[in-house]
Amino acid sequence: MSLESEARDKPEPLVSDPVAYVLPMGIFLAFTWVGGNWPAIYPITYAVKVVVVALALIVLWRHYTKISWRYWWLGVIVGVIGIFQWVGMQQWLQHHVEFFKPPADQDVFNPFVHFHTPAAAWSFIVVRTIGAVLVVPVMEELFWRDFLWW
């Protein structure tokens, strides 16, 4: 297959590559801002944020750099060191810097208080977990390490 025919068979990009990296993070930050400024709609904005950001990542996936697994072992080492550094730094900041002190219990969103049924509360917890474990790490890695640090 020639380069010319490969170029013809390649689909037109949906957006430019920089936009593909910035858009999911922008969507995430916009919904986070809305949910933070209007606490009454926080649960719905969080659920919509998870779905919309996940869809954006899926639709824009072809724009992202392919993952290379040549140095996976280095990723494990740096990840373990990073976790200890991150947790240690967070603990130190929470005890020594006023800005980083955890919020009071009454200021933290509790789904069992907000929702009228345990099923609704657990549904929100599932959505929140999916967002925190699957969507946010992928979005952040693509934005911070694949886009900004490249």
C-alpha positions as a printed NumPy array, in Angstrom:
array([[  0.   ,   0.   ,   0.   ],
       [  1.439,   3.364,  -0.969],
       [  1.672,   6.421,   1.271],
       [ -0.779,   8.197,  -0.998],
       [ -3.472,   5.522,  -0.608],
       [ -2.831,   5.37 ,   3.169],
       [ -3.395,   9.124,   3.389],
       [ -6.656,   8.775,   1.448],
       [ -7.908,   5.919,   3.682],
       [ -7.114,   7.774,   6.904],
       [-10.243,   9.472,   8.289],
       [-10.326,  13.239,   8.595],
       [ -9.446,  14.396,  12.11 ],
       [-12.403,  15.522,  14.209],
       [-10.376,  18.28 ,  15.842],
       [ -6.726,  19.261,  15.999],
       [ -4.536,  17.123,  18.249],
       [ -4.037,  19.873,  20.877],
       [ -7.826,  20.328,  21.111],
       [ -8.247,  16.556,  21.529],
       [ -5.949,  16.663,  24.566],
       [ -7.412,  19.827,  26.117],
       [-11.136,  19.222,  25.496],
       [-11.715,  16.37 ,  28.008],
       [ -9.864,  18.315,  30.725],
       [-11.828,  21.465,  29.867],
       [-15.129,  19.574,  30.077],
       [-14.073,  18.063,  33.392],
       [-13.105,  21.45 ,  34.867],
       [-16.291,  23.144,  33.631],
       [-18.554,  20.54 ,  35.237],
       [-16.434,  20.615,  38.409],
       [-16.841,  24.394,  38.582],
       [-20.627,  24.166,  38.079],
       [-21.   ,  21.452,  40.732],
       [-18.832,  23.41 ,  43.158],
       [-20.752,  26.653,  42.715],
       [-24.233,  25.099,  42.848],
       [-24.05 ,  22.297,  45.436],
       [-27.714,  21.368,  44.942],
       [-26.9  ,  20.031,  41.469],
       [-23.495,  18.545,  42.371],
       [-24.6  ,  14.878,  42.042],
       [-26.086,  15.358,  38.577],
       [-23.14 ,  17.427,  37.361],
       [-20.739,  14.763,  38.608],
       [-22.626,  11.958,  36.845],
       [-22.87 ,  13.952,  33.604],
       [-19.191,  14.889,  33.885],
       [-18.132,  11.232,  34.091],
       [-20.22 ,  10.253,  31.073],
       [-19.339,  13.257,  28.877],
       [-15.599,  13.108,  29.617],
       [-15.559,   9.338,  28.995],
       [-17.356,   9.837,  25.676],
       [-14.938,  12.611,  24.695],
       [-11.97 ,  10.323,  25.433],
       [-13.498,   7.511,  23.369],
       [-14.381,   9.735,  20.401],
       [-10.986,  11.473,  20.409],
       [ -8.898,   8.349,  21.141],
       [ -7.341,   8.219,  17.657],
       [ -5.685,  11.597,  18.302],
       [ -3.672,  10.345,  21.273],
       [ -0.14 ,   8.956,  21.202],
       [  0.001,   5.167,  21.14 ],
       [  1.131,   3.662,  24.429],
       [  4.566,   2.049,  24.477],
       [  5.123,  -0.692,  27.051],
       [  8.917,  -0.908,  26.643],
       [  9.624,   0.654,  30.037],
       [  6.667,  -0.638,  32.052],
       [  8.961,  -1.617,  34.918],
       [ 10.164,   1.966,  35.226],
       [  6.542,   3.092,  35.457],
       [  5.972,   0.708,  38.359],
       [  9.042,   1.987,  40.221],
       [  8.212,   5.652,  39.671],
       [  4.555,   4.974,  40.536],
       [  5.404,   3.369,  43.883],
       [  7.837,   6.173,  44.769],
       [  5.261,   8.725,  43.621],
       [  2.516,   7.274,  45.816],
       [  4.695,   7.481,  48.928],
       [  5.79 ,  11.02 ,  48.03 ],
       [  2.228,  12.117,  47.263],
       [  0.693,  10.669,  50.429],
       [  3.542,  11.981,  52.593],
       [  3.312,  15.459,  51.082],
       [ -0.484,  15.516,  51.482],
       [ -0.219,  14.499,  55.133],
       [  2.404,  17.16 ,  55.815],
       [  0.377,  19.885,  54.052],
       [ -2.83 ,  18.977,  55.906],
       [ -1.065,  19.34 ,  59.251],
       [  1.026,  22.442,  58.526],
       [ -0.77 ,  24.605,  55.938],
       [ -4.213,  26.032,  56.732],
       [ -5.351,  26.015,  53.089],
       [ -4.897,  22.221,  52.863],
       [ -6.739,  21.294,  56.043],
       [ -9.624,  18.88 ,  55.317],
       [-13.132,  20.367,  55.31 ],
       [-15.451,  19.899,  58.272],
       [-17.714,  16.843,  58.148],
       [-20.804,  18.955,  57.438],
       [-19.121,  20.454,  54.349],
       [-18.424,  17.083,  52.701],
       [-21.023,  15.637,  50.313],
       [-22.642,  12.578,  51.891],
       [-24.787,  10.636,  49.396],
       [-26.648,   8.858,  52.216],
       [-27.857,  12.232,  53.505],
       [-28.523,  13.788,  50.093],
       [-30.438,  10.916,  48.449],
       [-33.709,   9.529,  49.782],
       [-32.969,   5.86 ,  49.091],
       [-29.91 ,   3.71 ,  49.698],
       [-30.102,   2.538,  46.058],
       [-29.696,   6.111,  44.799],
       [-26.816,   6.729,  47.217],
       [-25.021,   3.551,  46.158],
       [-25.631,   4.363,  42.488],
       [-23.911,   7.705,  42.996],
       [-21.029,   5.978,  44.795],
       [-20.615,   3.594,  41.835],
       [-20.589,   6.505,  39.36 ],
       [-18.15 ,   8.404,  41.579],
       [-15.863,   5.37 ,  41.786],
       [-15.938,   4.824,  38.009],
       [-15.051,   8.485,  37.53 ],
       [-12.245,   8.433,  40.081],
       [-10.745,   5.09 ,  39.041],
       [-11.244,   4.91 ,  35.271],
       [-12.052,   8.276,  33.708],
       [-10.003,  10.814,  35.678],
       [ -6.673,   8.903,  35.624],
       [ -6.828,   8.403,  31.844],
       [ -7.845,  12.02 ,  31.223],
       [ -5.146,  13.401,  33.529],
       [ -2.364,  11.195,  32.161],
       [ -3.207,  12.207,  28.611],
       [ -3.405,  15.902,  29.487],
       [ -0.484,  16.302,  31.913],
       [  2.03 ,  13.764,  30.688],
       [  1.235,  13.153,  27.037],
       [  0.289,  16.722,  26.117],
       [  1.884,  19.253,  28.465],
       [  5.143,  17.426,  29.181],
       [  5.766,  16.321,  25.634]])
